[in-house]
Amino acid sequence: MEDNFDNSRDGLEQMEIKCYRAKEEKVKMIKELNLASDISIDYEIKKSRFESHKSRSQKGCLFVMKRRFLLIIFACKNSLRDKYESKRYAVVTGANKGIGLEICKQLAQNGITVVLTARDEKRGLEALESLQHSGLSDYLIFHQLDVTDPESIASLADFVKKQFGKLDILVNNAGVFGATFLVTPSTEVNLSDIQSKVTDGDYDLSEECLKINYYGAKRTAEALIPLLQLSDLPRIVNLSSSVVMLKGTGEKLKGVLTGVTTEEKLNDLITEYLKDFKEGLHGSKGWPDFISAYTVSKAALNAYTRILANKYPDFCINSVCPGYCKTDINLNTGIITAEEGAVTPVKLAPLPKGGPSGLFFVKGEPATPEP
């Protein structure tokens, strides 16, 4: 217990050091910009003293000197602003392991400052430490986040605002399976057998799945959009799944949920789904009957992605299936690594101006038709 406390304390100390460095950098920026202004002011004072004593030739010389000097000051100020304003900041939810952790790593490798978030503070700090050993400590910082807790989300938004003044990229990765495996996590399971090893008849798990996978992403986005609006290139990437494209997902999913165009209608449909599930009627009413809540949550996230993209046309907002990755959520039965799965989300995060928005990407390409 004492070792755990010491590790946690060390992690918190590292976080405090990072916060201090960030503040130092802001102070440095202000001082540098003020220095440029002070030089300009000092020049004007000296020029006015010389004004009454100069000859015509001296006036011409002074005009040329002034023009050159002001151009230097202008270039200096622009260079300093570019130095600080070109920095990009990202938040990744559910990032203490798996695909989320890999996304943090790859974004940091691209020079983006990343706020790694996790519900469990101890696990989050351990994840941060694992990446810092990769030489990425200057680009990573941890903040606790429970996407089901409005106060936790507000705390993160306040932290980002105070530390960076804006946000450029939000990656909504936090998610749960919403079902129960009939084997222990250490048991080896073949991909062909996984369907027989899963049961998803628990209402509480299904409700939690919707709260995290859909509502958690939605509320996090809503809280951070004001900061994203301060970015020149605001980006939101929602981690989804190609399970929504499989046969047997239910007519309700394909016929209704995929065509929804408003948040109100989307929320009503999710409420309807949970009611049908609780009454044991979700299968007969056209909802998915295998990993039902997970499938509905990802279809809802895709629909929300399209709605949000229409609402904020200056953003690039997309959802993406990372592929069937070997992670804890599927008992490591995936066929690609988390590192490979992070590639497309990371490519979508820094899309250039005018990039695609409102799409669902599978295997690096927009899905057709979009589920």
Secondary structure, 3 states (H helix, E strand, C coil): CHHHHHHHHHHHHHHHHHHHHHHHHHHHHHHHHHHHHHHHHHHHHHHHHHHCCCCHHHHHHHHHHHHHHHHHHHHHHHHHHHHHHCCCEEEECCCCCHHHHHHHHHHHHCCCEEEEEECCHHHHHHHHHHHHHHHHHHHEEEEECCCCCHHHHHHHHHHHHHHHCCCCEEEECCCCCCCEECCCCCCCCCHHHHHHHEECCCHHHHHHHHHHHHHHHHHHHHHHHHHHCCCCCCEEEEECCHHHHCCCCCHHHHHCHHHCCCHHHHHHHHHHHHHHHHCCCCCCCCCCCCCHHHHHHHHHHHHHHHHHHHHCCCCEEEEEECCCECCHHHCCCCCECHHHHCHHHHHHCCCCCCCCCCCEEECCEECCCCC
